[in-house]
């Protein structure tokens, strides 16, 4: 899947730029957990949460050889602990975006980084968004405003698959 590969490559570049030794990374909504091997190879201590029991079981079975801490409840996730919180293709499924971003912020250390990816451009909304359970696509300004409201600073927004996404679509 080209978009997945582009996102994973871009994520790796960001993490390589920001990473220090012995850091804790939390992946919210990890799905199949395909990125866990990359995180492990980069030297992160990895934790994650996914609301789907099917995803939890699949991820545990396919990543048995990795030292992972996978939470089955959000109440188990430690606060002010992580250097990185990553949520790829999650926010667009959440009705109360501000509440979830504030929750993610609570997991971060003071100097931590939130890395998210979302589908862009509400004008590109179509049947695939409905099918996927999306409630919104994000414009750059809306995403920045949301992060500012949640007290994030040093916000950087990147587009990682444009214009190739036009060809893929």
HELIX and SHEET records of a PDB file:
HELIX    1   1 UNK A    2  UNK A   18  1                                  17    
HELIX    2   2 UNK A   36  UNK A   41  1                                   6    
HELIX    3   3 UNK A   53  UNK A   62  1                                  10    
HELIX    4   4 UNK A   74  UNK A   76  5                                   3    
HELIX    5   5 UNK A   91  UNK A   93  5                                   3    
HELIX    6   6 UNK A   97  UNK A  107  1                                  11    
HELIX    7   7 UNK A  122  UNK A  124  5                                   3    
HELIX    8   8 UNK A  127  UNK A  132  1                                   6    
HELIX    9   9 UNK A  140  UNK A  149  1                                  10    
HELIX   10  10 UNK A  164  UNK A  168  1                                   5    
SHEET    1   A 5 UNK A  68  UNK A  71  0                                        
SHEET    2   A 5 UNK A  45  UNK A  49  1                                        
SHEET    3   A 5 UNK A  24  UNK A  28  1                                        
SHEET    4   A 5 UNK A  82  UNK A  88  1                                        
SHEET    5   A 5 UNK A 108  UNK A 117  1                                        
END                                                                             
